[in-house]
Amino acid sequence: MAEERLQKLIARSGLCSRRDADEMIREGRVTVNGRVAEPGQKADPEQDHIKIDGKRLRPAEPLRYVLLYKPTGVITSCEDPEERTTVIDVIAGRVKERVFPVGRLDFNSEGLLILTNDGELAGKVGHPRYGVVREYEVKVKGDLTDQEVARLKRGVAIEGHHVKPLAVERLAKTRKAGNSWWRVRVGEGRTHEVRELFFRAGHRVLRLKRVAVGPIRDRELGPGEFRDLMPPELEALRRAVRRGGRDGRSSSPKAGGRGRGASGPSSRRKG
């Protein structure tokens, strides 16, 4: 087998994205034939002994693409030192492949999250540079004035970057408490981005649901439920990455209606 870059081999094994693999190499956690690997180094998985943190790199496994509705109170991580429930715990025992979450979704937020062992695609979908659009439905304390909406649309500085929403739309106002629901579309995907946008506009987020990742959406998945992405959805996601996230058209049946896994209705699982 021909030599390939280490980060690509690591990502293909399902351990992590190429971006995270690059970081592992820079941190000196990867060895090839007993020697610490260097950035940009190549290796042959059939001839070379590749280890990460002293453990042999697993051979590549079949690629899996899972769409999960992450409940609130679940951390978007493969493991947690505080022993909180992770998204991997939610699917444990029913997804045999070593998948990992693509991007972030806050502990107190809920909604759609992709998990996969395709490190190359995960790195592109999760990276702000590719601009894959995330869509959220957000319930906030009170209602925003026109001036506050304008402030929200101008954006804020987060993690040293100026971020602003691609679109903001008022959905409804609650009758009793006077709170309001909003639809927000963002292309950055940075930590706490949507919550921070509303906070800077003077309103606290009460509930946050991610309803779409690029062209992927499913209104029928409930908290803790998951299914496999269908081939047309996967192709639409790849197309969105190639176009820099601009393809936001839904590829799900009935444009966000009932979504079924590649194996049919039985692939929809309850967590």
C-alpha positions as CSV (number, residue, x, y, z in Angstrom):
1,M,0.0,0.0,0.0
2,A,1.3,3.5,-0.9
3,E,2.3,5.9,1.8
4,E,-0.2,8.6,2.9
5,R,0.0,11.5,5.3
6,L,-0.5,10.4,8.9
7,Q,-3.4,12.8,9.6
8,K,-5.3,11.2,6.8
9,L,-4.7,7.7,8.0
10,I,-5.7,8.6,11.6
11,A,-8.9,10.3,10.4
12,R,-9.8,7.3,8.2
13,S,-9.5,5.0,11.2
14,G,-12.4,6.8,12.8
15,L,-10.5,8.1,15.8
16,C,-10.9,11.8,15.0
17,S,-11.0,14.5,12.3
18,R,-7.9,15.4,10.3
19,R,-7.7,18.7,12.1
20,D,-7.5,16.9,15.5
21,A,-5.1,14.4,14.0
22,D,-2.8,17.3,13.0
23,E,-2.9,18.5,16.6
24,M,-2.0,15.0,18.0
25,I,1.0,14.9,15.7
26,R,2.1,18.4,16.8
27,E,1.7,17.4,20.4
28,G,4.1,14.4,19.9
29,R,1.4,11.8,20.7
30,V,1.9,9.9,17.5
31,T,4.8,7.5,16.8
32,V,5.8,5.6,13.7
33,N,8.0,2.5,14.2
34,G,8.8,3.8,17.7
35,R,9.8,7.3,16.7
36,V,7.8,10.5,17.3
37,A,6.1,11.5,14.1
38,E,6.6,14.9,12.5
39,P,4.0,17.2,10.9
40,G,3.5,16.2,7.2
41,Q,5.0,12.8,7.7
42,K,3.8,9.9,5.6
43,A,3.4,6.2,6.5
44,D,2.2,2.9,5.1
45,P,-0.4,1.3,7.5
46,E,0.4,-2.1,6.2
47,Q,4.2,-1.8,6.8
48,D,4.6,0.7,9.5
49,H,3.7,0.5,13.2
50,I,1.6,3.6,13.9
51,K,0.7,4.3,17.5
52,I,-1.2,7.1,19.3
53,D,-0.6,7.6,23.0
54,G,1.1,4.2,22.9
55,K,-1.8,2.3,21.4
56,R,-1.7,0.8,17.9
57,L,-3.8,2.6,15.3
58,R,-6.9,0.7,14.4
59,P,-7.4,-0.3,10.7
60,A,-10.0,1.6,8.8
61,E,-13.6,0.5,9.4
62,P,-16.7,1.0,7.2
63,L,-17.8,4.6,7.2
64,R,-20.9,5.4,9.2
65,Y,-23.0,8.7,9.3
66,V,-25.4,9.0,12.1
67,L,-27.9,11.8,12.7
68,L,-28.8,12.2,16.4
69,Y,-31.2,14.5,18.2
70,K,-29.0,15.5,21.1
71,P,-31.0,16.0,24.3
72,T,-30.3,18.8,26.7
73,G,-28.0,17.8,29.6
74,V,-25.7,15.8,27.3
75,I,-22.2,16.8,26.4
76,T,-21.0,16.8,22.8
77,S,-17.9,14.7,23.4
78,C,-16.6,11.1,23.3
79,E,-15.8,11.1,27.0
80,D,-16.1,13.5,29.9
81,P,-13.7,13.7,32.9
82,E,-16.7,14.9,35.0
83,E,-18.6,11.7,34.0
84,R,-21.5,13.5,32.5
85,T,-23.6,11.7,29.9
86,T,-22.0,12.1,26.4
87,V,-23.5,11.8,22.9
88,I,-21.6,8.5,22.6
89,D,-23.4,7.2,25.7
90,V,-26.7,8.0,24.0
91,I,-25.9,5.7,21.1
92,A,-23.8,3.1,23.0
93,G,-24.5,-0.5,22.0
94,R,-26.4,0.3,18.9
95,V,-23.7,1.9,16.7
96,K,-20.7,-0.5,16.6
97,E,-18.4,1.8,14.6
98,R,-16.2,4.2,16.5
99,V,-18.0,7.5,15.5
100,F,-17.4,10.9,17.0
101,P,-19.4,14.2,17.0
102,V,-19.0,16.7,14.2
103,G,-18.7,20.1,15.6
104,R,-20.2,21.3,18.9
105,L,-23.6,21.7,20.4
106,D,-23.8,23.2,23.9
107,F,-24.5,21.1,27.0
108,N,-27.8,22.9,27.6
109,S,-28.8,23.0,23.9
110,E,-30.6,20.3,21.9
111,G,-31.1,19.3,18.3
112,L,-29.5,17.7,15.3
113,L,-25.9,16.5,15.5
114,I,-24.0,14.4,13.1
115,L,-21.7,11.6,14.3
116,T,-19.3,9.8,11.9
117,N,-16.0,8.0,11.6
118,D,-15.3,9.9,8.3
119,G,-12.6,12.2,9.6
120,E,-12.1,14.0,6.4
121,L,-15.7,15.0,5.9
122,A,-16.1,15.8,9.7
123,G,-13.2,18.2,9.5
124,K,-14.8,20.1,6.7
125,V,-18.3,20.2,8.1
126,G,-17.1,21.3,11.5
127,H,-14.6,23.9,10.3
128,P,-15.8,27.6,10.1
129,R,-13.8,28.0,6.9
130,Y,-16.2,25.9,4.9
131,G,-19.2,27.8,6.2
132,V,-21.7,24.9,6.5
133,V,-24.9,26.7,7.7
134,R,-26.4,25.7,11.0
135,E,-30.0,26.7,11.6
136,Y,-31.5,27.2,15.1
137,E,-34.8,27.9,16.7
138,V,-34.2,30.0,19.8
139,K,-36.5,31.0,22.6
140,V,-35.4,34.1,24.4
141,K,-36.4,36.1,27.5
142,G,-38.7,38.9,26.4
143,D,-38.8,40.3,22.8
144,L,-36.3,42.2,20.8
145,T,-36.9,45.8,19.7
146,D,-36.0,46.8,16.1
147,Q,-32.8,48.4,17.5
148,E,-31.8,45.2,19.3
149,V,-32.5,43.1,16.2
150,A,-30.2,45.5,14.2
151,R,-27.5,45.1,16.9
152,L,-27.9,41.3,16.7
153,K,-27.5,41.3,12.9
154,R,-24.3,43.4,13.1
155,G,-22.7,40.6,15.0
156,V,-20.1,40.4,17.8
157,A,-16.5,39.4,18.4
158,I,-16.2,35.8,19.6
159,E,-12.8,34.0,20.2
160,G,-11.1,36.9,18.4
161,H,-13.4,36.6,15.3
162,H,-16.2,38.9,14.3
163,V,-19.3,36.7,13.7
164,K,-22.7,37.7,12.6
165,P,-25.8,35.7,11.7
166,L,-26.6,35.0,8.1
167,A,-30.3,35.5,8.8
168,V,-32.6,36.4,11.7
169,E,-36.3,35.9,11.7
170,R,-39.0,36.3,14.5
171,L,-41.1,33.2,14.6
172,A,-43.6,33.9,17.4
173,K,-44.2,35.6,20.7
174,T,-45.5,33.6,23.6
175,R,-48.8,34.7,25.0
176,K,-48.3,34.5,28.7
177,A,-44.7,35.3,29.5
178,G,-44.0,37.7,26.7
179,N,-41.0,35.8,25.5
180,S,-40.2,35.2,21.8
181,W,-39.0,32.5,19.4
182,W,-36.5,33.3,16.6
183,R,-35.0,31.5,13.7
184,V,-31.2,32.1,13.3
185,R,-28.9,30.8,10.6
186,V,-25.1,31.0,11.2
187,G,-22.1,29.8,9.1
188,E,-19.3,30.0,11.7
189,G,-20.3,27.3,14.2
190,R,-18.2,28.7,17.1
191,T,-18.8,27.9,20.7
192,H,-21.8,29.6,22.3
193,E,-22.2,31.7,19.2
194,V,-26.0,32.0,19.1
195,R,-26.3,32.4,22.9
196,E,-23.7,35.2,22.9
197,L,-25.4,37.0,20.0
198,F,-28.6,37.3,21.9
199,F,-26.9,38.1,25.2
200,R,-25.1,41.0,23.6
201,A,-28.4,42.2,22.3
202,G,-29.7,42.2,25.8
203,H,-31.7,38.9,25.9
204,R,-31.0,35.6,27.6
205,V,-31.6,32.4,25.7
206,L,-34.1,30.1,27.4
207,R,-34.1,27.3,24.9
208,L,-32.0,26.6,21.8
209,K,-32.7,23.9,19.2
210,R,-30.5,23.1,16.2
211,V,-32.9,22.2,13.4
212,A,-30.5,21.9,10.5
213,V,-26.9,21.2,9.6
214,G,-26.4,22.4,6.1
215,P,-29.0,20.6,4.0
216,I,-29.7,18.0,6.8
217,R,-32.9,18.3,8.8
218,D,-35.5,16.0,10.3
219,R,-38.5,17.3,12.2
220,E,-39.6,13.9,13.4
221,L,-36.5,12.9,15.4
222,G,-37.1,13.3,19.1
223,P,-34.5,13.8,21.9
224,G,-32.2,10.7,22.1
225,E,-33.4,9.3,18.8
226,F,-31.0,8.8,15.9
227,R,-30.9,7.3,12.4
228,D,-28.4,6.9,9.5
229,L,-28.1,9.5,6.9
230,M,-29.5,8.5,3.6
231,P,-27.3,8.5,0.4
232,P,-29.0,11.6,-1.0
233,E,-28.5,13.5,2.3
234,L,-24.8,12.5,2.4
235,E,-24.3,13.7,-1.2
236,A,-26.0,17.0,-0.4
237,L,-23.8,17.5,2.6
238,R,-20.7,16.8,0.5
239,R,-22.0,19.2,-2.1
240,A,-22.5,21.9,0.6
241,V,-18.9,21.5,1.7
242,R,-17.6,21.8,-1.9
243,R,-19.6,25.0,-2.4
244,G,-18.4,26.5,0.9
245,G,-21.7,25.8,2.8
246,R,-23.9,27.7,0.3
247,D,-26.1,24.7,-0.5
248,G,-28.7,24.9,2.3
249,R,-31.5,23.1,0.4
250,S,-33.0,20.2,2.4
251,S,-32.3,16.8,0.9
252,S,-34.6,15.0,3.4
253,P,-38.0,13.7,2.2
254,K,-40.7,16.3,2.1
255,A,-38.1,19.0,2.9
256,G,-37.7,18.3,6.5
257,G,-40.5,15.8,7.0
258,R,-40.1,12.2,8.1
259,G,-36.5,11.1,7.6
260,R,-35.6,7.4,7.3
261,G,-32.3,5.7,7.6
262,A,-30.5,3.9,4.7
263,S,-32.1,0.6,5.8
264,G,-35.6,2.0,6.0
265,P,-37.9,2.8,8.9
266,S,-36.3,0.3,11.3
267,S,-33.1,2.3,11.3
268,R,-34.7,5.0,13.4
269,R,-33.6,4.4,16.9
270,K,-34.8,5.6,20.3
271,G,-32.0,6.6,22.7
